[in-house]
Amino acid sequence: VQLVESGGGLVQPGGSLRLSCAASGFTFSSYTMRWYRQAPGKERELVAAINSAGGSTNYADSVKGRFTISRDNAKNTVYLQMNNLKAEDTAVYYCNFKRYSYDYWGQGTQVTVSS
C-alpha cells in the first residue's frame, strides 16, 4: 500500500493550491478517502472525506466553502482543492484511508500560507 501526496508549497493568503494523493497497492475505488492536516504543536485533524464512489463528501467547519475534495477512481487519485487560503491553514497535509480498523497514511505535503 502506498499513498503519495503532492502539490503543497508556499502561497499567499487568499491564494489557492491543489493537493493530490496517488494511491496504489489496494482497491482504491472501494474505500472512503480522507485528508487530514497537522499544524505545529497541534493534533492531527480531519479536513475532508469522500466516499468510495465520490458522491458524498464531508468537511471540517473551518474549511467549508473553501476546500473541495474529489477523486478520480480511474487514476487512483484523490484531490483537495484549497481556495481562499488563510494563515491558519498552514500545516502538513496527509492522505488517509482505513482498512480493517488500520489507518494508512502518506508521507504528507507541507502547505504554508504566508505573505
N, C-alpha and C positions, 0 to 999 in steps of 0.2 A: 504494500500500500504506500502510495506517495501522494502528497499534496504539496504543490509548489506555487507559492504566491508571488506576484509581481505587480508592478505598477505604482509602488509607493514613491515618495520623493518629498521635496520641499515645495510648498505652494503658499502663496499669499492668502490672507483672509479674504473670503469671498470667491476664491478660486475653486477649481474642480479637479478631481482625479478619478481615474477608473482603475480599480484593482481587479486582478484576475487570479483565479486559482485553478491550475491544471491538475486534474486528478488521474490516477492510474492505479492499477492493481486490484480494483474491485468494480462491482457493477454500479457505476456512478448513478445511473438512471433510477436505481431502486432506493436511494437514500435522500432524506432531508439533509440539506447542506446549510451551514451556518457561518457567519462571520462574527468573530469576537475581536475585541481590542483590549490592550493593556497599556495604560499610561504609567509613567514612572511613579513608584510609590503607591500605586493603586491596584486593586484586584482586577483580574480579567473580567470583562463584562460582555454580555451578548449584545451584538449590534443589530443583526438581522438574520432571518431564517427563511428558507424557501423549501417547499415540499418537493417530493421526487419528480412530479410532473411539471412543476413550475407554476401551478395555478393558485397557490396560496402562499402569502408572504406575511411576515411579522417583523416589526421594528421596535427598537427601544424608543421611548418617548423623546429622548434627546436628539434623535436623528430623523424622526418622522417628517416627511415633506421635503427633506434634503437629500436623503440617501435612497437608492433603489437597488435591490438585489434581483438578479436574474440568473438564468442558467441556460446553457446550450448542451443538451444531452448528447447530441451528435458529436460534439467536440470535447465532452467530458470536462467542461469548464463552468465554473460559477464566477459571477462578476459582482462587484459592488461599485456602482456609480455614486460618487460623492460630490454634491454640489453645495455652493454657499458654505464652504468650509470655514470653521472657526478655530481659534487657538486651542480650545478645549477638545478638539478632535485629534490633537496630536497624540499619537500612540503607535505601538506596534500592532498591526492588524493580522489576525490569524484566520485561516480557513479551518473548518472542523466538520467532521461527521461522527456519528456514534453507531457502533455495531456491537450487538450483544453487550450493551452497557459499557463498552470500552470506547473512550474518546481518542480519535485520531486527529493529529494536528500537523499543520505545515510549519515551516521554519519562521514564518512571519515576514512582513514587509513594513518598513518604517514609513509613517506619514508624519510630516512636520508642517504645521501651519504657522507661519511667522512672516512678519513684514521685515 
